[in-house]
Each structure stands twice: as structure tokens, then as C-alpha cells.
Amino acid sequence: MTKTISVLGSTGSIGRQTLDVVRHLPVRVAALTAGSSVERMAEQVAEFRPRLVSMATEEAAEALRRLLPEPRPQILWGEEGLLAAATLEEADTVITAVVGMVGLRPTLAALQRGKRIGLANKETMVCAGELVMQTARANGAEIIPVDSEHSAIFQCLMGCRDRSEVKRLILTCSGGPFFGKTREELQTVTKADALRHPNWKMGAKITVDCATLMNKGLEVIEAMRLYELPPEQVDVVIHRQSIVHSLVEYKDGAILAQLGVPDMRIPIQLALTYPNRTENPAPGLDLLSCPPLTFCAPDAQTFPCFAIALEAARRGGTACAAMNGANEVAVARFLHDEIGFYDIPRLVRLGMEAVPFVEAPTLEQILEADRLARAAAEAANC
């Protein structure tokens, strides 16, 4: 069980829920990092007394310094601060709750030091999953997924002695706010529409990814990397109730599922306490009052981002990093009201086409693919 943690992205949704779980566990917080939420970080520092904190920019770090009374923790900023928090010697577990490719280098650095990773940064696995898994194996490091779907798969595989017994992984998908809509209806949807997720409270970027179904495509790639299975053995079903978090089908026809209320504190806590389970602040699931559980196929025609992600999954190599980088830019532009909903898949496609394909890329080639795809998506006119 975890004793001391660093939380990368502590002021975001997953970071805050991680700290809520920590309040109920004998776990010490050694380091916290955030983007620009200076006041929230100051509150977290006052409560958890970390030894090191880091902000995204020097300006935010200086603002935090002015807010905190003596004695202050060490205050850093930028990638240097993320790396310092990820590699802090006393922290045995690092929760990677930052959004986007910014989480890749800190994750690799922590794995190189044999730390447990509570993985909530799916872009790391999407863009460089093979490299991440190789680094973990080489250093005896654990990766415990925090995403509800991958935590569910992880739990359904706990008793699996031989991965050759697995027929397929089945990831569930809520369908987001636009489930059942037609292409015509989605032509004019707004940022506010896309941010109304029916079941989960999350950050803006991942909520938009849920609206486009890109999030589920990213999770297919993440599952392939985490569990080392080909795309043919990873399926997706729409499950509107978000009660069944994912399933594993075995070759003998048995299907194991993990059920629970849609509360991220459950998978977060497991990442900290594995292989043990303890009382959780999240409410339990009442089977007698939960709604009927329904399942249906995703609509890749209406939600082309899902189809694009599956294409990148089949190609592998730099295609995944290019797709992810272009999507990060496209979603940011959508959130700034620069482009429309269906411009997102168009920019993702443009970004992928701008990057020369490399089948077995190095870290440098992955980062270059990300850079080129972002530049193409940023430069595109809509």
C-alpha cells in the first residue's frame, strides 16, 4: 500500500478527488503540482503540507509564493517542477492527473525510479505506450490505472493466470451529451452543449473528448498498451448508465464486469491501496434502486473522432501521437470558440496527415510527431 504520494495536477478534478481519498487513508502528500490555480493550490498546501509544489508558469509560482506564509515548501515551475515532483525520493507513488502530453516525461522519469504510477493521464499511454510499458518492466515499476474503465479491466483481470485466456476487453462508454443525435443536429452544437456530460464531472478537455467519442478511442489505444492486446481484442459498447465500468470476456464464454457508482474516488483509492481494499468515501451501489442496464454499439459515422482513433490504433507508431496532438489543439480551439464541433475531427485528420509515419518511434520521434501535428492543427483555417 502507498505511504507517500506526489500528485501531478492536484487542482484538477482527479487531483482534488485524489486528495479527498487521501483524507481517509494513512498517506502523506510529499508534492503537489498544478497549472494556474494559485488560490486552490495555496489551500491544498495549507492542508496537506507538501515538501515541494510546482506551478505551470513562473508567474503562477511567484503568485503562490506571495500567498504562502513562512515556512513555505520548495516552489518550482514548468517541466522542471513536474519532473522534481515525479522523482521525489520519498514518494513511492505518483498520481499522474495532468492533462495531455505534458505528463509523458514525468511518468517516464517516475517509472525509471521504480515508483508506482496511478495513471490518470491517458495521453501518455496513447502516444508512447510501448515505451512506457518497457520502462516499467525494466525498473520493476507498477502502473495502476485510474481511469474508471481501465481500473475495471484491471480488476476483472486480477484472477487471470494466463492472458491467453482472454478473448476480448469490453470498454463501456456513456455516449456523452450527444448520444442519439444525428450529424445534422450536431452541426450547430456549442461549447456549452458539449460540456454537459450526463454522468461524470470532469475537466473541460476530457468532457469534450467524451462528446466527440474521441475519449473512448483514446481508451481503446490505452487498453491495447496497458494489457498488450491487439485492437481486434478491444471492443466498445455504449452504456448510458455508467454503472458497468468495463468487462472482460474469457475464451470459455465467461464475462466478468466491475460495477459501481460513477465516482472516481473508487478507482483512485484502489491505485493507492492495491492489492488491498479499504473503506471508501464514495457511496455504494444499491442494486435495488439502480436503473435498467442497457448496451448498444457506438455510432462511428456520427462521431468520426472515434473512427479516426481506431484507425490510429491499427496503424500504431507515430499515428497515435499525431492524432492525440492534433486533437488537443482542436479541442482547445473549440473551447475558445474558434471552430465548430465537426471541425475537431477535420483538424485531427489534418494533423495526422502532416506527420511522416514512423512504425517504431523513439521518444524524440514521438515528441516531434506531436509537435508537427499540433502545428498543422493550429495553422488550419476553419
C-alpha positions as CSV (number, residue, x, y, z in Angstrom):
1,M,0.0,0.0,0.0
2,T,1.1,3.6,-0.8
3,K,2.6,5.6,2.0
4,T,3.7,8.8,0.4
5,I,2.5,10.4,-2.8
6,S,3.1,13.1,-5.4
7,V,0.0,14.4,-7.2
8,L,0.7,15.8,-10.6
9,G,-2.4,18.0,-11.4
10,S,-3.6,18.4,-7.9
11,T,-6.1,21.2,-8.5
12,G,-7.9,19.5,-11.3
13,S,-10.9,17.1,-11.0
14,I,-8.9,13.9,-10.5
15,G,-6.3,15.7,-8.3
16,R,-8.9,17.0,-6.0
17,Q,-10.7,13.7,-5.7
18,T,-7.3,12.0,-5.0
19,L,-6.8,14.4,-2.1
20,D,-10.3,13.6,-0.8
21,V,-9.4,9.9,-0.8
22,V,-6.1,10.7,1.0
23,R,-8.0,12.4,3.8
24,H,-9.3,8.9,4.7
25,L,-6.1,7.0,4.4
26,P,-2.7,6.9,6.2
27,V,-1.0,8.5,3.3
28,R,1.3,11.5,3.3
29,V,1.4,14.1,0.5
30,A,5.0,14.9,-0.5
31,A,4.5,17.0,-3.6
32,L,1.7,18.8,-5.5
33,T,1.7,20.3,-9.0
34,A,-0.9,22.5,-10.8
35,G,-1.4,24.7,-13.7
36,S,-2.6,28.2,-12.8
37,S,-5.0,27.7,-9.9
38,V,-2.9,29.6,-7.4
39,E,-5.5,30.1,-4.7
40,R,-6.7,26.5,-4.8
41,M,-3.0,25.3,-4.6
42,A,-2.5,27.6,-1.6
43,E,-5.4,25.9,0.2
44,Q,-4.1,22.5,-0.6
45,V,-0.6,23.4,0.7
46,A,-2.1,24.7,4.0
47,E,-4.0,21.4,4.5
48,F,-1.5,18.8,3.3
49,R,1.9,20.4,3.9
50,P,3.8,19.0,1.0
51,R,7.6,19.5,0.8
52,L,7.5,20.6,-2.8
53,V,5.0,22.3,-5.0
54,S,5.1,23.4,-8.6
55,M,3.0,25.6,-10.9
56,A,2.9,25.6,-14.7
57,T,4.5,29.1,-15.1
58,E,7.0,31.2,-13.3
59,E,4.3,33.9,-12.8
60,A,1.9,31.4,-11.1
61,A,4.8,30.2,-8.9
62,E,5.6,33.7,-7.8
63,A,1.9,34.4,-7.1
64,L,1.8,31.3,-5.0
65,R,5.0,32.3,-3.1
66,R,3.4,35.6,-2.2
67,L,0.3,33.9,-0.9
68,L,2.0,31.3,1.3
69,P,3.3,32.2,4.7
70,E,6.6,31.0,6.1
71,P,7.8,28.3,6.3
72,R,7.0,27.6,2.7
73,P,7.6,24.4,0.7
74,Q,10.0,24.4,-2.2
75,I,8.3,26.1,-5.1
76,L,9.2,25.3,-8.7
77,W,7.5,25.8,-12.0
78,G,7.3,24.3,-15.5
79,E,8.6,20.9,-16.6
80,E,11.4,21.1,-14.1
81,G,8.9,21.2,-11.3
82,L,6.8,18.3,-12.7
83,L,10.0,16.2,-13.0
84,A,11.1,17.1,-9.5
85,A,7.7,16.1,-8.1
86,A,7.6,12.9,-10.1
87,T,11.0,11.8,-8.9
88,L,10.9,13.0,-5.3
89,E,12.8,10.2,-3.4
90,E,10.4,9.9,-0.5
91,A,7.3,9.5,-2.7
92,D,6.6,5.8,-3.5
93,T,3.5,6.6,-5.7
94,V,2.9,9.3,-8.3
95,I,-0.7,10.1,-9.4
96,T,-0.4,11.5,-12.9
97,A,-3.6,13.6,-13.2
98,V,-2.2,16.3,-15.6
99,V,-3.9,16.5,-19.0
100,G,-2.1,15.9,-22.3
101,M,1.4,15.2,-23.4
102,V,2.9,17.2,-20.6
103,G,2.5,14.0,-18.5
104,L,4.8,11.9,-20.6
105,R,8.3,12.9,-19.4
106,P,7.3,12.9,-15.7
107,T,5.7,9.5,-16.0
108,L,8.8,8.0,-17.6
109,A,11.0,9.7,-15.0
110,A,9.0,8.2,-12.1
111,L,9.0,4.8,-13.7
112,Q,12.8,4.9,-14.1
113,R,12.9,5.2,-10.3
114,G,10.7,2.2,-9.8
115,K,7.7,4.2,-8.4
116,R,4.1,3.1,-8.6
117,I,2.1,5.2,-11.1
118,G,-1.6,5.9,-10.5
119,L,-2.3,6.6,-14.2
120,A,-4.9,9.1,-15.0
121,N,-3.1,10.7,-17.9
122,K,-4.2,8.6,-20.9
123,E,-2.3,10.6,-23.4
124,T,1.0,9.2,-22.1
125,M,-0.1,5.7,-23.0
126,V,-1.7,6.7,-26.3
127,C,1.4,8.4,-27.6
128,A,4.2,6.3,-26.1
129,G,2.5,3.3,-24.5
130,E,5.1,0.7,-25.7
131,L,7.9,2.9,-24.4
132,V,6.1,3.4,-21.1
133,M,5.5,-0.3,-20.6
134,Q,9.1,-1.2,-21.4
135,T,10.3,1.4,-18.9
136,A,8.0,0.0,-16.2
137,R,9.2,-3.6,-16.8
138,A,12.9,-2.6,-16.9
139,N,12.6,-0.9,-13.5
140,G,10.1,-3.1,-11.7
141,A,7.6,-0.3,-11.5
142,E,3.8,-0.7,-11.2
143,I,1.2,1.1,-13.3
144,I,-2.2,1.0,-11.7
145,P,-4.9,2.7,-14.0
146,V,-7.1,5.3,-12.5
147,D,-9.5,5.8,-15.4
148,S,-12.7,4.1,-14.4
149,E,-12.8,1.8,-17.5
150,H,-9.2,0.7,-17.2
151,S,-9.4,0.2,-13.5
152,A,-12.4,-2.0,-14.2
153,I,-10.4,-4.1,-16.7
154,F,-7.6,-4.2,-14.2
155,Q,-9.9,-5.6,-11.5
156,C,-11.5,-8.1,-13.9
157,L,-8.1,-9.4,-14.7
158,M,-6.9,-9.8,-11.1
159,G,-7.6,-13.5,-11.1
160,C,-6.4,-14.2,-14.6
161,R,-3.4,-16.6,-14.6
162,D,-2.8,-16.5,-18.3
163,R,-3.6,-13.6,-20.6
164,S,-4.1,-16.1,-23.5
165,E,-7.4,-17.0,-21.7
166,V,-8.8,-13.5,-22.6
167,K,-11.0,-13.3,-25.6
168,R,-11.6,-9.5,-25.5
169,L,-11.8,-6.4,-23.4
170,I,-15.1,-4.5,-23.5
171,L,-14.8,-0.9,-22.6
172,T,-18.1,0.9,-21.7
173,C,-18.9,4.4,-22.9
174,S,-21.6,6.7,-21.6
175,G,-22.2,8.1,-25.1
176,G,-21.6,11.6,-23.8
177,P,-24.1,14.5,-24.0
178,F,-24.9,13.9,-27.7
179,F,-26.0,10.3,-27.7
180,G,-28.7,9.6,-30.2
181,K,-28.1,12.9,-32.1
182,T,-27.8,13.0,-35.9
183,R,-25.0,14.7,-37.9
184,E,-27.4,17.4,-38.8
185,E,-28.3,18.1,-35.2
186,L,-24.7,18.3,-34.2
187,Q,-23.7,20.8,-36.9
188,T,-24.6,23.7,-34.6
189,V,-23.9,22.4,-31.1
190,T,-21.9,24.8,-28.8
191,K,-19.2,24.5,-26.3
192,A,-21.8,24.8,-23.5
193,D,-23.7,21.8,-25.0
194,A,-20.6,19.7,-25.2
195,L,-19.7,20.3,-21.6
196,R,-23.0,18.9,-20.2
197,H,-21.9,15.4,-19.5
198,P,-24.8,13.3,-18.2
199,N,-22.9,11.2,-15.6
200,W,-19.4,12.5,-14.8
201,K,-18.0,15.8,-13.5
202,M,-14.6,16.2,-15.3
203,G,-12.3,18.8,-16.8
204,A,-13.3,20.6,-20.0
205,K,-10.9,18.8,-22.3
206,I,-11.9,15.3,-21.4
207,T,-15.6,16.3,-21.4
208,V,-15.3,17.5,-25.0
209,D,-13.5,14.3,-25.8
210,C,-16.5,12.4,-24.4
211,A,-18.8,14.5,-26.6
212,T,-16.9,13.6,-29.7
213,L,-16.2,9.9,-28.6
214,M,-12.5,10.6,-29.0
215,N,-12.1,9.8,-25.4
216,K,-13.3,6.2,-26.0
217,G,-10.9,5.9,-29.0
218,L,-8.0,7.1,-26.8
219,E,-9.1,4.5,-24.2
220,V,-9.0,1.7,-26.8
221,I,-5.4,2.6,-27.5
222,E,-4.6,2.9,-23.8
223,A,-6.1,-0.6,-23.2
224,M,-4.1,-2.1,-26.0
225,R,-0.9,-0.7,-24.4
226,L,-1.7,-1.5,-20.8
227,Y,-2.8,-5.0,-21.4
228,E,-0.7,-5.7,-24.5
229,L,-3.6,-6.9,-26.8
230,P,-4.2,-6.1,-30.5
231,P,-7.1,-3.7,-31.5
232,E,-9.2,-6.7,-32.6
233,Q,-9.4,-7.8,-28.9
234,V,-10.7,-4.4,-27.6
235,D,-14.3,-3.5,-28.1
236,V,-16.6,-0.6,-27.1
237,V,-20.2,-0.6,-26.1
238,I,-22.4,2.4,-25.2
239,H,-23.7,2.0,-21.6
240,R,-25.7,5.1,-20.7
241,Q,-26.0,4.4,-17.0
242,S,-22.2,4.3,-16.2
243,I,-22.8,1.5,-13.7
244,V,-20.8,-1.2,-15.5
245,H,-17.4,0.4,-15.9
246,S,-16.0,-2.3,-18.2
247,L,-15.9,-6.0,-18.8
248,V,-13.5,-8.8,-19.7
249,E,-14.7,-11.8,-21.9
250,Y,-12.8,-15.0,-21.5
251,K,-12.4,-17.7,-24.1
252,D,-14.8,-20.1,-22.2
253,G,-17.6,-17.6,-22.6
254,A,-17.5,-16.1,-19.1
255,I,-17.7,-12.3,-18.9
256,L,-16.6,-10.5,-15.7
257,A,-17.7,-7.0,-15.1
258,Q,-16.9,-4.3,-12.5
259,L,-19.9,-2.3,-11.3
260,G,-20.1,0.7,-9.1
261,V,-21.5,4.2,-8.8
262,P,-19.9,6.7,-11.2
263,D,-17.4,8.1,-8.7
264,M,-13.7,8.4,-9.5
265,R,-12.7,8.1,-5.8
266,I,-13.2,4.3,-6.2
267,P,-10.5,3.7,-8.9
268,I,-8.3,6.4,-7.3
269,Q,-8.3,4.6,-4.0
270,L,-7.6,1.2,-5.5
271,A,-4.5,2.7,-7.2
272,L,-3.3,3.8,-3.7
273,T,-4.2,0.7,-1.7
274,Y,-3.7,-2.2,-4.2
275,P,-3.6,-5.1,-3.5
276,N,-5.7,-4.2,-0.5
277,R,-9.2,-2.7,-0.3
278,T,-10.4,-0.3,2.4
279,E,-13.5,1.7,3.2
280,N,-14.1,4.4,0.5
281,P,-15.7,7.9,0.9
282,A,-17.8,7.2,-2.3
283,P,-21.3,5.9,-1.9
284,G,-22.0,2.2,-2.5
285,L,-24.1,0.9,-5.4
286,D,-27.7,0.0,-4.5
287,L,-28.7,-2.7,-7.0
288,L,-32.3,-2.5,-6.0
289,S,-32.6,1.2,-7.0
290,C,-30.2,1.4,-10.0
291,P,-31.8,1.8,-13.4
292,P,-32.0,-1.0,-16.0
293,L,-28.6,-1.5,-17.6
294,T,-28.6,-1.1,-21.4
295,F,-25.9,-1.6,-24.1
296,C,-25.6,-0.6,-27.7
297,A,-23.0,-0.1,-30.4
298,P,-21.2,3.3,-30.8
299,D,-22.0,5.3,-33.9
300,A,-18.7,5.9,-35.7
301,Q,-20.4,7.7,-38.6
302,T,-21.9,10.4,-36.5
303,F,-18.8,10.6,-34.3
304,P,-15.9,10.4,-36.7
305,C,-13.3,11.1,-34.0
306,F,-14.0,7.6,-32.7
307,A,-13.3,6.1,-36.2
308,I,-10.1,8.2,-36.5
309,A,-8.8,7.0,-33.2
310,L,-9.4,3.3,-34.1
311,E,-7.5,3.9,-37.4
312,A,-4.6,5.3,-35.4
313,A,-4.8,2.3,-33.1
314,R,-4.5,-0.1,-36.0
315,R,-1.6,1.9,-37.5
316,G,0.3,2.4,-34.3
317,G,3.7,4.1,-34.4
318,T,3.6,7.9,-34.7
319,A,0.0,7.9,-35.9
320,C,-1.2,7.8,-32.3
321,A,1.0,10.7,-31.1
322,A,0.0,12.8,-34.2
323,M,-3.7,12.1,-33.6
324,N,-3.5,13.0,-30.0
325,G,-1.5,16.2,-30.5
326,A,-3.9,17.4,-33.2
327,N,-6.9,16.6,-31.0
328,E,-5.5,18.5,-28.1
329,V,-5.2,21.6,-30.3
330,A,-8.6,21.1,-31.9
331,V,-10.4,20.8,-28.6
332,A,-8.6,23.9,-27.2
333,R,-9.7,25.8,-30.3
334,F,-13.3,24.6,-29.9
335,L,-13.2,25.6,-26.2
336,H,-12.1,29.1,-27.3
337,D,-15.0,29.3,-29.8
338,E,-12.6,29.4,-32.8
339,I,-14.0,26.3,-34.5
340,G,-17.2,24.2,-34.7
341,F,-17.9,20.7,-33.4
342,Y,-17.2,18.9,-36.7
343,D,-14.1,21.0,-37.3
344,I,-12.5,18.9,-34.5
345,P,-12.2,15.6,-36.5
346,R,-11.2,17.6,-39.6
347,L,-8.3,19.2,-37.7
348,V,-7.3,15.8,-36.2
349,R,-7.2,14.3,-39.7
350,L,-5.1,17.3,-41.0
351,G,-2.6,16.9,-38.1
352,M,-2.2,13.2,-38.8
353,E,-1.6,13.7,-42.5
354,A,1.1,16.3,-41.7
355,V,3.3,13.8,-39.8
356,P,5.6,11.3,-41.6
357,F,4.8,7.9,-40.3
358,V,7.3,6.0,-38.2
359,E,6.4,2.5,-37.2
360,A,8.7,2.0,-34.1
361,P,9.4,5.6,-33.0
362,T,11.9,6.8,-30.4
363,L,10.8,9.2,-27.7
364,E,12.3,12.1,-29.8
365,Q,10.3,10.9,-32.8
366,I,7.1,10.7,-30.7
367,L,7.6,14.3,-29.5
368,E,8.4,15.5,-33.0
369,A,5.2,13.9,-34.3
370,D,3.3,15.6,-31.6
371,R,4.9,19.0,-32.4
372,L,4.2,18.7,-36.2
373,A,0.6,17.6,-35.7
374,R,-0.1,20.5,-33.3
375,A,1.4,23.0,-35.7
376,A,-0.8,21.7,-38.5
377,A,-4.0,21.8,-36.4
378,E,-3.1,25.3,-35.1
379,A,-2.4,26.7,-38.6
380,A,-5.6,25.3,-40.2
381,N,-8.2,27.8,-41.2
382,C,-11.9,27.0,-40.4
